[in-house]
Amino acid sequence: MQPKSTYQPEYITDTEGNRKGVILSMEEYHELLEDIADRAVIAERREELTIPHAEVLEELKRNGYLSN
């Protein structure tokens, strides 16, 4: 995802100049949707137990997915 500072939004304003909406490129829009989805997954999995990397590697080797 691009850093937010590189987005090129266009704003829709009312007659007083208050911002009422925003227009983004389709690429920026899809990147934002992907970021929101990623953050939702992270939030859902926050309480899951973690497994040390060494244990994961050992299990993959035991199951034949990695060579010794």
C-alpha positions as CSV (number, residue, x, y, z in Angstrom):
1,M,0.0,0.0,0.0
2,Q,1.2,3.5,-0.8
3,P,2.0,5.9,2.0
4,K,-1.0,8.0,2.6
5,S,0.9,11.1,1.6
6,T,1.1,9.9,-2.0
7,Y,-2.6,9.7,-2.5
8,Q,-4.1,12.3,-4.8
9,P,-7.6,12.8,-3.5
10,E,-10.0,15.3,-5.1
11,Y,-12.6,16.8,-2.7
12,I,-16.2,17.6,-3.3
13,T,-17.2,20.7,-1.5
14,D,-20.4,22.6,-0.7
15,T,-21.0,26.2,-1.7
16,E,-19.2,27.3,1.5
17,G,-16.1,25.3,0.8
18,N,-16.8,22.5,3.4
19,R,-15.5,19.1,2.2
20,K,-18.5,16.8,1.7
21,G,-16.9,13.9,-0.3
22,V,-13.7,12.6,-1.8
23,I,-12.7,11.1,-5.1
24,L,-9.9,8.6,-5.3
25,S,-8.4,6.7,-8.2
26,M,-9.7,3.1,-8.5
27,E,-6.2,1.9,-7.6
28,E,-6.1,4.0,-4.4
29,Y,-9.7,2.9,-3.5
30,H,-8.8,-0.8,-3.9
31,E,-5.6,-0.4,-1.9
32,L,-7.6,1.2,1.0
33,L,-10.2,-1.6,0.9
34,E,-7.4,-4.2,1.0
35,D,-5.8,-2.4,4.0
36,I,-9.2,-2.3,5.8
37,A,-9.6,-6.1,5.2
38,D,-6.1,-6.8,6.4
39,R,-6.7,-4.8,9.6
40,A,-9.9,-6.6,10.2
41,V,-8.1,-10.0,10.0
42,I,-5.4,-8.7,12.4
43,A,-8.1,-7.5,14.9
44,E,-9.9,-10.9,14.7
45,R,-6.7,-12.8,15.3
46,R,-5.3,-10.6,18.0
47,E,-6.1,-13.1,20.8
48,E,-4.8,-16.2,19.0
49,L,-1.8,-18.0,20.5
50,T,1.5,-17.7,18.7
51,I,3.9,-20.4,17.8
52,P,7.6,-19.8,17.8
53,H,9.2,-19.8,14.4
54,A,11.6,-22.6,15.3
55,E,8.6,-24.8,16.2
56,V,6.9,-24.1,12.9
57,L,10.1,-25.0,11.0
58,E,10.5,-28.2,12.9
59,E,6.9,-29.2,12.3
60,L,7.2,-28.5,8.5
61,K,10.3,-30.6,8.4
62,R,8.6,-33.4,10.4
63,N,5.7,-33.4,7.9
64,G,8.0,-33.4,4.9
65,Y,7.2,-29.9,3.7
66,L,10.8,-28.7,4.2
67,S,14.0,-30.6,3.8
68,N,16.4,-31.0,6.7
